[in-house]
């Protein structure tokens, strides 16, 4: 966009030129003048209209960004609620697990396992004896 041109060493566009006044009488008294040469085909009204349309598009983009921000906030809030509910459910589940662990320390599960094995063994012996008796008869 901006390129260095001859003049005073200032970057400028095609229509801007830096000119020094030629008077340098002391420290800090250098003065520069800028002249703007606009082409004849330049129309200020079309430039203003173009800028207005760009501002309108920027307003639409800003509105869209605002709407998206609102949607993301709603999503974040709903996720936070779900996370709170999941946390409460996890606490309830942990209480149940702790209760089961305390009960298991009292050998209830061991007695249950021994009982199940005894029933299985009794049924197995009954089946073997029944086959043996049937085979003899």
Backbone as a printed PyTorch tensor [residue, N CA C, xyz], in Angstrom:
tensor([[[   0.8200,   -1.1810,    0.0000],
         [   0.0000,    0.0000,    0.0000],
         [   0.8660,    1.2470,    0.0000]],

        [[   1.5780,    1.4570,    1.0830],
         [   2.3990,    2.6640,    1.1720],
         [   3.8000,    2.3270,    0.6950]],

        [[   4.3190,    3.2040,   -0.1290],
         [   5.6690,    3.0050,   -0.6590],
         [   6.4750,    4.2650,   -0.3970]],

        [[   7.7740,    4.1110,   -0.2840],
         [   8.6250,    5.2700,   -0.0540],
         [   8.8460,    5.9770,   -1.3850]],

        [[   8.6640,    7.2790,   -1.3660],
         [   8.8510,    8.0840,   -2.5770],
         [   9.9520,    9.0960,   -2.3280]],

        [[  10.3400,    9.7650,   -3.3310],
         [  11.4090,   10.7630,   -3.2490],
         [  11.1390,   11.8000,   -2.1940]],

        [[  10.5170,   12.8780,   -2.4530],
         [  10.0670,   13.9420,   -1.5600],
         [  10.8930,   14.0860,   -0.3030]],

        [[  10.2380,   14.0950,    0.8260],
         [  10.9030,   14.2520,    2.1050],
         [  11.1650,   12.9360,    2.7990]],

        [[  10.9950,   11.8000,    2.1450],
         [  11.2380,   10.5130,    2.7490],
         [  10.0540,    9.9830,    3.5330]],

        [[   8.8740,   10.5900,    3.3810],
         [   7.6950,   10.1380,    4.0800],
         [   6.9720,    9.1010,    3.2310]],

        [[   6.4500,    8.0620,    3.8420],
         [   5.6410,    7.1440,    3.0540],
         [   4.3510,    7.8470,    2.6770]],

        [[   3.9310,    7.7460,    1.4490],
         [   2.7110,    8.4250,    1.0360],
         [   2.0380,    7.6460,   -0.0720]],

        [[   0.7970,    7.9900,   -0.2700],
         [   0.0600,    7.4050,   -1.3790],
         [   0.3280,    8.2420,   -2.6160]],

        [[  -0.3370,    7.8590,   -3.7090],
         [  -0.0850,    8.5570,   -4.9620],
         [  -0.4260,   10.0440,   -4.8950]],

        [[  -1.4490,   10.4150,   -4.1290],
         [  -1.8920,   11.7990,   -4.1260],
         [  -1.2180,   12.6530,   -3.0630]],

        [[  -0.4630,   12.0880,   -2.1370],
         [   0.1630,   12.8530,   -1.0640],
         [   1.6490,   13.0220,   -1.3450]],

        [[   2.1370,   14.2290,   -1.1810],
         [   3.5570,   14.5040,   -1.3660],
         [   4.0330,   15.3800,   -0.2270]],

        [[   5.1940,   15.0970,    0.2920],
         [   5.7580,   15.9040,    1.3720],
         [   6.7320,   16.8970,    0.7580]],

        [[   6.6050,   18.1520,    1.1700],
         [   7.5070,   19.1970,    0.6910],
         [   8.0840,   19.9220,    1.8890]],

        [[   9.3360,   20.1440,    1.8820],
         [   9.9230,   20.9290,    2.9640],
         [   9.8740,   22.4000,    2.5860]],

        [[   9.7610,   23.2690,    3.5850],
         [   9.6080,   24.7010,    3.3150],
         [  10.9270,   25.3420,    2.9290]],

        [[  12.0140,   24.6740,    3.1830],
         [  13.3040,   25.2240,    2.7890],
         [  13.9120,   26.1180,    3.8380]],

        [[  13.1970,   26.4270,    4.9340],
         [  13.7440,   27.2810,    5.9890],
         [  14.0690,   26.4210,    7.1770]],

        [[  15.2940,   26.3750,    7.5370],
         [  15.7220,   25.6380,    8.7210],
         [  16.5840,   26.5880,    9.5210]],

        [[  15.9560,   27.3380,   10.4300],
         [  16.6680,   28.3870,   11.1380],
         [  17.2090,   27.9510,   12.4760]],

        [[  16.8710,   26.7790,   12.9330],
         [  17.3840,   26.3860,   14.2400],
         [  16.8470,   25.0430,   14.6530]],

        [[  17.0450,   24.7140,   15.8930],
         [  16.6590,   23.4250,   16.4270],
         [  15.1330,   23.2960,   16.4820]],

        [[  14.5630,   22.2980,   15.7950],
         [  13.1370,   22.0320,   15.8490],
         [  12.2880,   22.9460,   15.0080]],

        [[  12.8340,   23.7390,   14.1310],
         [  12.0340,   24.6530,   13.3260],
         [  11.7970,   24.1310,   11.9210]],

        [[  12.0710,   22.8800,   11.6770],
         [  11.7940,   22.3270,   10.3450],
         [  10.2920,   22.2200,   10.1560]],

        [[   9.7930,   22.7580,    9.0760],
         [   8.3670,   22.7130,    8.7920],
         [   8.1620,   21.9660,    7.4900]],

        [[   7.1490,   21.1340,    7.4750],
         [   6.7930,   20.4010,    6.2740],
         [   5.3760,   20.7570,    5.8900]],

        [[   5.1240,   20.7820,    4.6060],
         [   3.7910,   21.0450,    4.0940],
         [   3.3430,   19.8170,    3.3170]],

        [[   2.0860,   19.4860,    3.4710],
         [   1.5380,   18.3590,    2.7410],
         [   0.4700,   18.8890,    1.8100]],

        [[   0.5730,   18.5150,    0.5690],
         [  -0.4580,   18.9190,   -0.3880],
         [  -1.1340,   17.6670,   -0.9000]],

        [[  -2.4340,   17.7730,   -1.0920],
         [  -3.2140,   16.6330,   -1.5680],
         [  -3.6630,   16.9560,   -2.9880]],

        [[  -3.2320,   16.1410,   -3.9150],
         [  -3.6450,   16.2820,   -5.3140],
         [  -4.6330,   15.1780,   -5.6200]],

        [[  -5.9130,   15.5380,   -5.7380],
         [  -6.9320,   14.5500,   -6.0120],
         [  -7.1860,   14.5140,   -7.5150]],

        [[  -7.3440,   13.3050,   -8.0420],
         [  -7.6680,   13.2130,   -9.4670],
         [  -9.0660,   13.7720,   -9.7300]],

        [[  -9.2930,   14.1500,  -10.9670],
         [ -10.5880,   14.7510,  -11.3210],
         [ -11.7260,   13.7440,  -11.2320]],

        [[ -11.4150,   12.4540,  -11.3620],
         [ -12.4650,   11.4390,  -11.3320],
         [ -12.8750,   11.0720,   -9.8970]],

        [[ -12.2330,   11.6740,   -8.9050],
         [ -12.5420,   11.3900,   -7.5030],
         [ -13.8650,   12.0370,   -7.1330]],

        [[ -14.7920,   11.2300,   -6.5880],
         [ -16.1060,   11.7290,   -6.1820],
         [ -16.2890,   11.4530,   -4.6930]],

        [[ -16.3880,   12.5030,   -3.9240],
         [ -16.4990,   12.3920,   -2.4740],
         [ -17.7890,   11.6830,   -2.0690]],

        [[ -18.8960,   11.9200,   -2.7790],
         [ -20.1730,   11.3020,   -2.4310],
         [ -20.1220,    9.7860,   -2.5660]],

        [[ -19.5100,    9.2800,   -3.6320],
         [ -19.4260,    7.8300,   -3.8050],
         [ -18.5230,    7.2060,   -2.7290]],

        [[ -17.4760,    7.9190,   -2.3560],
         [ -16.5990,    7.4280,   -1.2930],
         [ -17.3410,    7.3590,    0.0340]],

        [[ -18.1430,    8.3920,    0.3290],
         [ -18.9170,    8.4140,    1.5670],
         [ -19.9450,    7.2870,    1.5580]],

        [[ -20.6270,    7.0780,    0.4400],
         [ -21.6070,    6.0050,    0.3350],
         [ -20.9370,    4.6440,    0.5120]],

        [[ -19.7570,    4.5020,   -0.0740],
         [ -19.0220,    3.2500,    0.0890],
         [ -18.6610,    3.0030,    1.5430]],

        [[ -18.2460,    4.0520,    2.2270],
         [ -17.9110,    3.9220,    3.6490],
         [ -19.1520,    3.6200,    4.4770]],

        [[ -20.2870,    4.2430,    4.1280],
         [ -21.5250,    3.9660,    4.8450],
         [ -21.9370,    2.5100,    4.6910]],

        [[ -21.7920,    1.9740,    3.4770],
         [ -22.1610,    0.5710,    3.2720],
         [ -21.2250,   -0.3460,    4.0550]],

        [[ -19.9480,    0.0170,    4.1300],
         [ -19.0140,   -0.7830,    4.9170],
         [ -19.3620,   -0.7220,    6.4020]],

        [[ -19.7430,    0.4540,    6.8740],
         [ -20.1470,    0.6000,    8.2790],
         [ -21.3980,   -0.2370,    8.5380]],

        [[ -22.3310,   -0.2420,    7.5960],
         [ -23.5430,   -1.0520,    7.7390],
         [ -23.2070,   -2.5370,    7.8280]],

        [[ -22.2780,   -2.9930,    6.9740],
         [ -21.8690,   -4.3980,    7.0230],
         [ -21.1730,   -4.7190,    8.3420]],

        [[ -20.3650,   -3.7920,    8.8170],
         [ -19.6900,   -4.0080,   10.0940],
         [ -20.6910,   -4.0840,   11.2490]],

        [[ -21.7550,   -3.2680,   11.1840],
         [ -22.7990,   -3.3280,   12.2150],
         [ -23.4940,   -4.6870,   12.1870]],

        [[ -23.7670,   -5.2120,   10.9750],
         [ -24.3970,   -6.5170,   10.8600],
         [ -23.4910,   -7.6070,   11.4320]],

        [[ -22.2030,   -7.5170,   11.1410],
         [ -21.2510,   -8.4970,   11.6740],
         [ -21.2090,   -8.4000,   13.1960]],

        [[ -21.2290,   -7.1730,   13.7220],
         [ -21.2000,   -6.9920,   15.1790],
         [ -22.4560,   -7.5830,   15.8180]],

        [[ -23.6210,   -7.3980,   15.1740],
         [ -24.8600,   -7.9830,   15.6950],
         [ -24.7810,   -9.5110,   15.6830]],

        [[ -24.2700,  -10.0560,   14.5770],
         [ -24.1460,  -11.5150,   14.4760],
         [ -23.1980,  -12.0500,   15.5510]],

        [[ -22.1180,  -11.3380,   15.8060],
         [ -21.1780,  -11.7480,   16.8460],
         [ -21.8520,  -11.6890,   18.2130]],

        [[ -22.6340,  -10.6460,   18.4420],
         [ -23.3600,  -10.5250,   19.7090],
         [ -24.3540,  -11.6580,   19.9020]],

        [[ -25.0960,  -12.0070,   18.8340],
         [ -26.0520,  -13.1120,   18.9240],
         [ -25.3340,  -14.4280,   19.2000]],

        [[ -24.2140,  -14.6450,   18.5230],
         [ -23.4330,  -15.8670,   18.7420],
         [ -22.9080,  -15.9160,   20.1730]],

        [[ -22.5050,  -14.7760,   20.6910],
         [ -22.0200,  -14.7030,   22.0660],
         [ -23.1290,  -15.0750,   23.0450]],

        [[ -24.3400,  -14.5920,   22.7960],
         [ -25.4790,  -14.9200,   23.6600],
         [ -25.7560,  -16.4240,   23.6150]],

        [[ -25.7150,  -17.0020,   22.4110],
         [ -25.9540,  -18.4420,   22.2820],
         [ -24.8860,  -19.2480,   23.0190]],

        [[ -23.6450,  -18.8290,   22.9100],
         [ -22.5720,  -19.5440,   23.5950],
         [ -22.7080,  -19.4130,   25.1110]],

        [[ -23.1430,  -18.2560,   25.5800],
         [ -23.3510,  -18.0910,   27.0200],
         [ -24.4800,  -19.0000,   27.5070]],

        [[ -25.5570,  -19.0990,   26.7220],
         [ -26.6620,  -19.9810,   27.0970],
         [ -26.2090,  -21.4320,   27.1310]],

        [[ -25.4110,  -21.8200,   26.1340],
         [ -24.8910,  -23.1840,   26.0940],
         [ -23.9960,  -23.4480,   27.2990]],

        [[ -23.1340,  -22.5010,   27.6150],
         [ -22.2370,  -22.6630,   28.7670],
         [ -23.0420,  -22.7700,   30.0620]],

        [[ -24.0880,  -21.9620,   30.2000],
         [ -24.9250,  -22.0210,   31.3990],
         [ -25.6410,  -23.3700,   31.5160]],

        [[ -26.1680,  -23.8680,   30.3950],
         [ -26.8510,  -25.1670,   30.4410],
         [ -25.8540,  -26.2850,   30.7460]],

        [[ -24.6490,  -26.2050,   30.2060],
         [ -23.6370,  -27.2140,   30.5170],
         [ -23.2450,  -27.1640,   31.9840]],

        [[ -23.2170,  -25.9770,   32.5310],
         [ -22.8880,  -25.8380,   33.9550],
         [ -23.9670,  -26.4960,   34.8180]],

        [[ -25.2430,  -26.3050,   34.4280],
         [ -26.3350,  -26.9380,   35.1700],
         [ -26.2410,  -28.4580,   35.0880]],

        [[ -25.9570,  -28.9640,   33.8940],
         [ -25.8320,  -30.4100,   33.7080],
         [ -24.6670,  -30.9460,   34.5420]],

        [[ -23.5800,  -30.1990,   34.5740],
         [ -22.4200,  -30.6160,   35.3600],
         [ -22.7570,  -30.6500,   36.8510]],

        [[ -23.5120,  -29.6740,   37.3180],
         [ -23.9350,  -29.6790,   38.7230],
         [ -24.8130,  -30.8890,   39.0340]],

        [[ -25.7510,  -31.2050,   38.1330],
         [ -26.6150,  -32.3620,   38.3300],
         [ -25.8100,  -33.6520,   38.3310]],

        [[ -24.8470,  -33.7530,   37.4120],
         [ -23.9970,  -34.9510,   37.3610],
         [ -23.1630,  -35.0740,   38.6270]],

        [[ -22.7020,  -33.9450,   39.1380],
         [ -21.9200,  -33.9620,   40.3740],
         [ -22.7610,  -34.4610,   41.5460]],

        [[ -24.0010,  -33.9970,   41.6230],
         [ -24.8950,  -34.4750,   42.6870],
         [ -25.1730,  -35.9690,   42.5460]],

        [[ -25.4030,  -36.4280,   41.3160],
         [ -25.6460,  -37.8530,   41.0960],
         [ -24.4110,  -38.6660,   41.4680]],

        [[ -23.2360,  -38.1510,   41.1750],
         [ -21.9950,  -38.8430,   41.5210],
         [ -21.8410,  -38.9380,   43.0400]],

        [[ -22.1950,  -37.8680,   43.7500],
         [ -22.1190,  -37.9070,   45.2130],
         [ -23.0610,  -38.9510,   45.7860]],

        [[ -24.2910,  -39.0310,   45.2350],
         [ -25.2410,  -40.0380,   45.6990],
         [ -24.7150,  -41.4370,   45.4270]],

        [[ -24.1490,  -41.6410,   44.2590],
         [ -23.5830,  -42.9430,   43.9180],
         [ -22.4220,  -43.3150,   44.8200]],

        [[ -21.5820,  -42.3460,   45.1350],
         [ -20.4460,  -42.6130,   46.0250],
         [ -20.9330,  -42.9720,   47.4290]],

        [[ -22.0060,  -42.3290,   47.8800],
         [ -22.5630,  -42.6940,   49.1900],
         [ -23.0420,  -44.1500,   49.1900]],

        [[ -23.7010,  -44.5480,   48.0980],
         [ -24.1580,  -45.9380,   47.9860],
         [ -22.9910,  -46.9180,   47.9590]],

        [[ -21.9360,  -46.5750,   47.2320],
         [ -20.7620,  -47.4440,   47.1700],
         [ -20.1010,  -47.5360,   48.5440]],

        [[ -19.9980,  -46.4120,   49.2240],
         [ -19.4120,  -46.4270,   50.5660],
         [ -20.2380,  -47.2900,   51.5180]],

        [[ -21.5580,  -47.1910,   51.3960],
         [ -22.4320,  -48.0000,   52.2420],
         [ -22.2260,  -49.4820,   51.9480]],

        [[ -22.1320,  -49.8350,   50.6650],
         [ -21.9100,  -51.2330,   50.2910],
         [ -20.5430,  -51.7150,   50.7740]],

        [[ -19.5540,  -50.8490,   50.7130],
         [ -18.2180,  -51.2070,   51.1810],
         [ -18.2220,  -51.4570,   52.6890]],

        [[ -18.9380,  -50.6320,   53.4220],
         [ -19.0180,  -50.8450,   54.8700],
         [ -19.7460,  -52.1380,   55.2000]],

        [[ -20.7790,  -52.4480,   54.4170],
         [ -21.4960,  -53.6980,   54.6490],
         [ -20.6360,  -54.8990,   54.2860]],

        [[ -19.7960,  -54.7480,   53.2790],
         [ -18.9450,  -55.8630,   52.8770],
         [ -17.8860,  -56.1500,   53.9270]],

        [[ -17.5520,  -55.1630,   54.7070],
         [ -16.5830,  -55.3760,   55.7740],
         [ -17.1770,  -56.2360,   56.8910]],

        [[ -18.4770,  -56.3230,   56.9280],
         [ -19.1190,  -57.1180,   57.9720],
         [ -19.3620,  -58.5540,   57.5060]],

        [[ -18.7170,  -59.0080,   56.4460],
         [ -18.7190,  -60.3860,   55.9450],
         [ -20.0630,  -60.8660,   55.4050]],

        [[ -20.9770,  -59.9740,   55.0930],
         [ -22.2460,  -60.3880,   54.4990],
         [ -22.0200,  -61.0520,   53.1420]],

        [[ -21.1410,  -60.4570,   52.3350],
         [ -20.8960,  -61.0040,   51.0010],
         [ -20.1860,  -62.3640,   51.1000]],

        [[ -19.3330,  -62.5450,   52.0710],
         [ -18.6550,  -63.8310,   52.2330],
         [ -19.6670,  -64.9150,   52.5920]],

        [[ -20.5750,  -64.6140,   53.5090],
         [ -21.6020,  -65.5870,   53.8790],
         [ -22.5000,  -65.9170,   52.6820]],

        [[ -22.8180,  -64.9190,   51.8960],
         [ -23.6400,  -65.1400,   50.7100],
         [ -22.9180,  -66.0370,   49.7160]],

        [[ -21.6340,  -65.8100,   49.4840],
         [ -20.8530,  -66.6190,   48.5520],
         [ -20.7450,  -68.0620,   49.0480]],

        [[ -20.5240,  -68.2530,   50.3350],
         [ -20.4370,  -69.6110,   50.9010],
         [ -21.7760,  -70.3200,   50.7650]],

        [[ -22.8670,  -69.6080,   50.9990],
         [ -24.1980,  -70.1980,   50.8650],
         [ -24.4520,  -70.6270,   49.4210]],

        [[ -24.1030,  -69.7650,   48.4710],
         [ -24.3010,  -70.0940,   47.0530],
         [ -23.4630,  -71.3100,   46.6570]],

        [[ -22.2340,  -71.3880,   47.1180],
         [ -21.3930,  -72.5470,   46.8180],
         [ -21.9590,  -73.8180,   47.4510]],

        [[ -22.4790,  -73.7120,   48.6500],
         [ -23.0650,  -74.8780,   49.3150],
         [ -24.2920,  -75.3730,   48.5490]],

        [[ -25.1510,  -74.4700,   48.1050],
         [ -26.3320,  -74.8590,   47.3230],
         [ -25.8930,  -75.5100,   46.0190]],

        [[ -24.9090,  -74.9340,   45.3330],
         [ -24.4090,  -75.4920,   44.0790],
         [ -23.8450,  -76.8950,   44.3260]],

        [[ -23.0600,  -77.0670,   45.3690],
         [ -22.4680,  -78.3610,   45.6840],
         [ -23.5550,  -79.3790,   46.0090]],

        [[ -24.5730,  -78.9580,   46.7550],
         [ -25.6810,  -79.8650,   47.0990],
         [ -26.4240,  -80.2990,   45.8490]],

        [[ -26.6990,  -79.4000,   44.9380],
         [ -27.3790,  -79.7630,   43.6970],
         [ -26.5060,  -80.6850,   42.8510]],

        [[ -25.2360,  -80.4450,   42.8400],
         [ -24.3150,  -81.2850,   42.0790],
         [ -24.3110,  -82.7130,   42.6430]],

        [[ -24.2200,  -82.8500,   43.9680],
         [ -24.2390,  -84.1710,   44.5890],
         [ -25.5770,  -84.8720,   44.3490]],

        [[ -26.6670,  -84.1210,   44.4470],
         [ -27.9870,  -84.7050,   44.2180],
         [ -28.0910,  -85.2400,   42.7910]],

        [[ -27.5540,  -84.4740,   41.7860],
         [ -27.5950,  -84.9220,   40.3950],
         [ -26.7470,  -86.1740,   40.2070]],

        [[ -25.5720,  -86.2190,   40.8160],
         [ -24.7040,  -87.3960,   40.6870],
         [ -25.3610,  -88.6340,   41.3240]],

        [[ -25.9370,  -88.4480,   42.4870],
         [ -26.5870,  -89.5650,   43.1700],
         [ -27.7900,  -90.0290,   42.3650]],

        [[ -28.5660,  -89.1130,   41.8020],
         [ -29.7240,  -89.4620,   41.0010],
         [ -29.3030,  -90.2780,   39.7800]],

        [[ -28.2130,  -89.8890,   39.1110],
         [ -27.7180,  -90.6560,   37.9590],
         [ -27.2250,  -92.0450,   38.3790]],

        [[ -26.5490,  -92.0700,   39.4920],
         [ -26.0350,  -93.3480,   39.9820],
         [ -27.1840,  -94.3190,   40.3020]],

        [[ -28.1920,  -93.7950,   40.9770],
         [ -29.3480,  -94.6040,   41.3350],
         [ -30.0940,  -95.0280,   40.0840]],

        [[ -30.2260,  -94.1940,   39.1210],
         [ -30.9160,  -94.4920,   37.8800],
         [ -30.1550,  -95.5420,   37.0890]],

        [[ -28.8260,  -95.4810,   37.1360],
         [ -27.9880,  -96.4150,   36.4070],
         [ -28.1060,  -97.8230,   37.0170]],

        [[ -28.2150,  -97.9010,   38.3150],
         [ -28.3210,  -99.1800,   38.9950],
         [ -29.7010,  -99.7910,   38.7410]],

        [[ -30.7150,  -99.0440,   38.7140],
         [ -32.0660,  -99.5730,   38.5790],
         [ -32.3320, -100.0800,   37.2080]]])
